[in-house]
């Protein structure tokens, strides 16, 4: 029976980021965006502007994204040390981003269909009122961007400062995309008023929809590999193998490296050698690989001469 403490050999599995300031500012941006969303959707419907309506629905997708971001912050924090999660809750942010991408795609398709219908059958637009609402929306977007840009202060369970809050970064990019579609809506309304081009408003609605689709595709590409436990870059993995195999006669027979948090990777490495050392010896060889936050080493003695 073992009577000694095993604390020195145990690992923390909390790979979630704590950013209370970012969480608080995300909440206020959520409130601002929700109010603007309602105003633009109502105004776009009443005044007949597809570009304004598209911007409103675009902001609606970001309201959903901010709700997901807040959920990710709180769920990750509340369950950070829950033993039910093998490697903690570091992937909650990625799951939220993937869900947001799906929502973005659905709304974008709805916007494209509606815009094409408006392009084929133009409707009267009350330009002056719609322009005022669009400008107010743009101002709120810029204020929201400033709130999120200045809130990148966070704590991490490991005490490192090199980790980045990708959840907050995603929210910030959402706001910038909102600002861009607001600019498109304003441009469409001004051109339509000055030149009488009612069809131009629908064209800007299509452009807004395409922007959302592009954003959603980018978000899927960023999050899905992590959710599927994709390996780290081949060059990084090759350097891990080279470092261990350059020590005595070691050969790596199996290696798995995958993401478990925003900037954290776990590694399981099987080493075959004629001159075995403790697992700590091989972990020390990898001490300069900052991305590896959780390392498990299996040492196998080669019986062949």
ABEGO torsion letter per residue (X at the ends): XBABBAAAABBBABABBBBAAAAAAAAAAAAAAAAAAAAAAAAAAAAGBAAAAAAAAAAAAAAAAAAAAAAAAAAAAAAAABAABAAEAAAAAAAAAAAAAAAAAAAAAAAAAAAAAAAABBBBBBAAAAAAAAAAAAAAAAAAAAAAAAABBBBBAAGBAABBBAAAAAAAAAAAAAAAAAAAAAAAAAAAAAAGBAAAAAAAAAAAAAAAAAAAAAAAAAAAAAAAGBBBBAAAAAAAAAAAAABEABBBABBBBBBABAABBBBBBBBBBABBBBAAAAAAAAAABAABABBBBBBBBBABX
